[in-house]
Amino acid sequence: MLLSPGIPTGWGQTDEAPAGFGLQAVEFTQYQLSPFSLTRLFSSMGNPVTYNMTGLSYSNITMGFGQSLLVPFSETINYSTASNLLGINGSYGFSLTLTPIVNVTISQTPLDPRSFSINASGPGFPLANAKVNYCFITVTGRAGGTPPLYDVSYGSTTTDAAGIAPIVSFPSFNPAVMSYALIASAEVSGLVGVGYQQHSLYQQSYVVPLVSSIANKTVILAHSWDVTGNGEQDAAISYNATLVILAEGNALREMPFVNQTGSASGTVNSGHYDTLALGTFDQSILIITYSNEVNSGIVVMPWGISALAFPITFGGDPNNKDWVATDMRQVTVNGIAYQAKLSVWSLSGYQVNG
């Protein structure tokens, strides 16, 4: 599963079902996995959602408000399909979980909300002398339905022996009137992790990104009322969308959309959606700043599962089985370090031989 790319080898970057199941990245060897093959796995982490405008249901990985990855069922590979392709359907069950190894935590300092602390740690130890790159986005609401004003700052620093980076301050940031998101990556000795912290002043209605087509590299921007049924149905939400790529050295760099010179802007209402063409299979983060007539907010979506170090849970439930065999491996997904845990159990019952 982890040492084969599947058939065809690039199935993760298509909309078609594979003829053979495997998660290895095509251009690499050993335990290096494809972020888009993982993106197409049907998630057992969150509750699926239905978007009435497309008539489709979506597999749902949600890590909190404003952090989600929604992929149409028609583009996902479910547990039954994977079991059939592996030739174990009816004989064995399995569960695959991938958890980021490097934990990057971000928090506002208690005495000054304009300043943030960034910590990096591995499995039981701090990441000393890790290079940290960060991207700080602030957004202010606009009146009259025009897209929100936003500002993006980039920077880098290094952690100390305890895995703690120097306090990062943004003097012009006013948390009383500005929503924000801070994304940071940390790297040392080949171990890379990503962390994210955000706060939105307006959360009643917002923009929801949904994957439209992986092959075409398109994403739908929907009104939250049409996806969740909550909030203010009549609220017109103006937005600016920015695509940030994890570049060489894990620096964060802005990328243009197809047919755009920079960010994309518009307004979504209930019963309407916009479409963005991302134009790249590089792991990226789609950042959407939005506002109503007064307040603002921000949401993000990883393009490629590892861009925000989202965890993965795929397969069956190993609980209450007679026996479960478990194996673990350290893997990388586009350079981001994960621990892969594969659990396998028999579906034919428990017996003792010999």
N, C-alpha and C positions, 0 to 999 in steps of 0.2 A: 504493500500500500504506500509506504513512504519512499521506496527505492525504485518505483516505476512511475513514469509520467502518464500512464494510461494510453488508450487508443481512441482517437488519434492523439498524438503527443501534445498538441496545443488545444485540447478540448476546453480548457478553462477560459480561453479567450474567445469562445464561440457561444452561440445560443443553442447548439445542438447537444443531444445526449451522447455520451461516450459509448464506444463499443467495448472498452476495457477500462477498469477503474484503477487509477493511480494518482498520486498527489505530488510527485516530484516535479520540480521545475525543469522545463525542457532543456534549458541551456546550461544546467549544472549537473553535478553528480553528488553521490552520497545523500545525506539528510538535509537537502535544501528543497523546500517546497514551493509550489506555485501559489501566489496570493490570490489569483483569480479562480483556480480550481477550488481553493478553500472557500472563496466567496460564494461559489455555486452549491456548496453543501447546505442541505436543508437544516436550519438551526433548530435545535431542541431547547434553546435557552429562553426565548421569549414567545409570547403569544402571537400567532400570525394575525395580520391585519388585512382588511379588504378596502380597496379604493374604488368607489362607485364609478368614477369618471372613466376608468379603464376596464372596469368589470373584472379585475384580477385580484387574487389574494397574494400576499407577500410573506416570505419567510422573514423573521424579525430578530435582529440582534440589537438590543437597546441597552446602553450602558448608563442611562440616566437622561434627564431632560436635555434635548439638543444633541445627543450622541446616538446615532442610529445607523443601521444598514438594513435596507428593505429591498429584497430581491424577489421578482415574480416567481411563483411556484413553477411556471412553465420553463424557467431557466435553471431551477435547482435540481440537484440529484438527491433523491430521498433514500432512506435506509433500506427499503425493499429493493430498489434498483441497484444500489451498491452491493447488497448481499448477493443478488443474482449474478452481477458481473464478476464478483469474486468467487462464485461457485460454491458458496456456503449456505445458501438459503435453505432453511429447513433443518440444517445440521448444526450450525453454530450461530450464535449471536455475538455482536461486538459493539463496543463503544469507544469512540476516539475523542479525547479532549486535548486541546492545545492551550497552554497557559503561558503568558509572557514570563520570561526568567528575570529580566531586569525590571525593577519597579521604580518608576520615576514619579515622585509625588510633588505636587505644587500647592502652596497655601499662601494666603495673604498674611502678612505679619500683623499681630494684634494691635500694635501701637500706631501703625501707619498703613492704611489700606491701599496706598499707592505703591507699596513695596511687596515683593513676593520672595518666598524661600523655595528653593528647588533641591530636593534630596534624591539620590540615586543609590539603590541597593540591589544586590543579587540574592541568591538563595541562602539567606542567613548571614550575609556579610555586606558591608558598605562598599560602594564602587569608588575607591580612592583614585584621585587624579583623573577622573573621567572628563572628557571634553563634552560640554553641554552647549547645544545650539537651541535658540528659542525664537519664537515668533509671537509677538504681542499685538492683538487686534482690539481696538476700541471703536465703539459705534455710538452715535448720537442720533436720536429720533428727529425726523423732519416733519413739519406741518405741511398740510396741503397735498398729501399723497405722493410727494416726490421721494425718490430713493434715499435711504439714510446716508448720512456722512460717516465715513469710517477712515481709520488710519492704521497702517501696519508698520511695526517696528521689528527689526531683526537684530540679533546679537549673539554673543557667545561668551562662555566663561568656563571655569574648571572647578571641579569639586576638590575638597580637602581630604585629609586622611579618613575622615568620618563619613565621606560621601555627601557632604553638604556644600553646595555652591554659595559664593558670596551673595548677599541679598541683592536682588535685582529691583531697581526703583525706576518709576516712570512719573516724574514730577508733574507733567501736564495732564495726567489721568485723574479725572474726577469721578469717583465711584457713585456719587449721588445722582449723576445725570448720564453716565456712560455705562453701557453694557460692555463686557470684555470677554476675550478668550486668550489664554496663554498656552501655547503648545511648545513642549521642550523634548529634545532627544538627547540621550546620554550614551557615550561610547567609551569603552576601555578594553584593550586586549581582545578585540573582536566581538565583545558582547555589546549589543545595542538595544536600547529600550526607548519607549516613547511615553510621555505623560501629557495630561490635558486638564486644564481647569477653566471653567467658564461661569459667568453669571449673567442672566438676562433680566432686565428690569420689567419687560413685558412678556408674559408667558401665556396669556389667555388665548391668543390666536397667533400662529406663527407659520413659517414655511417648512414643509416636510419634503426632503429629497427622497425620491424613490428611483431605484435603478430601472431604466426602461429597456435597454439592450446592452449587454456586455459587448457583443460583437461590434455594434455600431458606436460604442462608447458614449451612450446617451443617458441622461438622467432627467427625470420629471421633477419639477418643483410644484408641489401641491399646497392647497390651503389646509391647515390642520383640521378644520371642521369636517372636511370631506373624508379625512382619514380616521380621526379619533372620535368625532361626534361631540367633542367638547369645545368650549370657548365661545367666541362670538361669531356667529355665522355671517353677519353683515359687515364684519371688519375687512376693509381693504388693506392688504399687507404689501408694502413696498419693500424691495430688496436690492441688495448688491451681492453678487456671487463672485468669489475669488477662488482660484485653484492654486494650491501650494504644493510643490513637489519636494520630496525628500531627495536632495541632490547628493553628489559625491561628497563624502565626508560627513553625511547626514546633516548638511546645512539645508535650511528651508528657503526655497526660492519660488517666486510667483511665476505661473505659467499662463499664457493666453488661452482662451477658448477658441474653438474653430470659428473662423469668420469674426473674431473679436480681437481688438488690439490689447485689451486688458481684462478688467472685470466686466461682468454682464449685469444689467439692471432691468427692473420691470416691476410689475404689480400683479399679485395673484388675488383673486376673489373666489369665494365658494362657487363651485361649478365650473372652474376654469383652472388650467395649469399651463406652465411654460416648460419648454424643453431646452436643455443645454447639451451641446456636443463637446465632450472633454478632449477628444483628439489624441489621447495618449494611453498606453498601458504601463507607464511608469507609476510606481506607487505614489499616490497623491492624496491630499486632503481637500475636500470641497468645503469651503467656508462660506456661509450665507449670513450676512447681516441684514436685519429686517426692522421695520418700524411701522407703527400706526401713526396717528396724527400727533402723538405726544411722546410715547416711550419707544424704546428699542430693545432688540434682543439679538442673539446669535446662535446658530446651529451648525453642526459639522457632520460630515459623512466621510468615512474612509473609502478611497477608490483603490481597491486592493486591500484585503482584510488586515494586513500588517501595518498599514500607514498610521493607524492610531492604536496599534497593539491590542486590538480586540481579541478576547479569548474565543475559542470555538468548542462547542459540544455537539457531536454528531453520532447518531446510531441509537442503539437500544438502551434499556435500563438494566444495569447489572445488579441492582438490589434484589434481595430475596432469591438469588440463584443458588443452587446446590454447591457449585464451585465456580470460581472466576480466576483465570490466569491473567496476570497483568505484566506488561513490559513497558519500560520507559526509555525514551531517547531524547537527547538534546538535538533540536533541529533549528534551522534558520528559515525565515520567510522574508525574502528580499532583504536579507541582512539583519532583520529583527530576530532576537533569540527567543525561542519558545521551548517549553518542555512538552513533548508528545507522550501521552499515556494511552496505551491500547489495552483494553480489557476484552477478553474472549471467554465465552462459556458455551457449554453443550446444550442443545435444545432437545436431546434425546434422553435426558434424565441423568441420574447419578448412579454409578456402579463401581465396584472394586474388582480389578482383575488380579489373578495370581493367588 
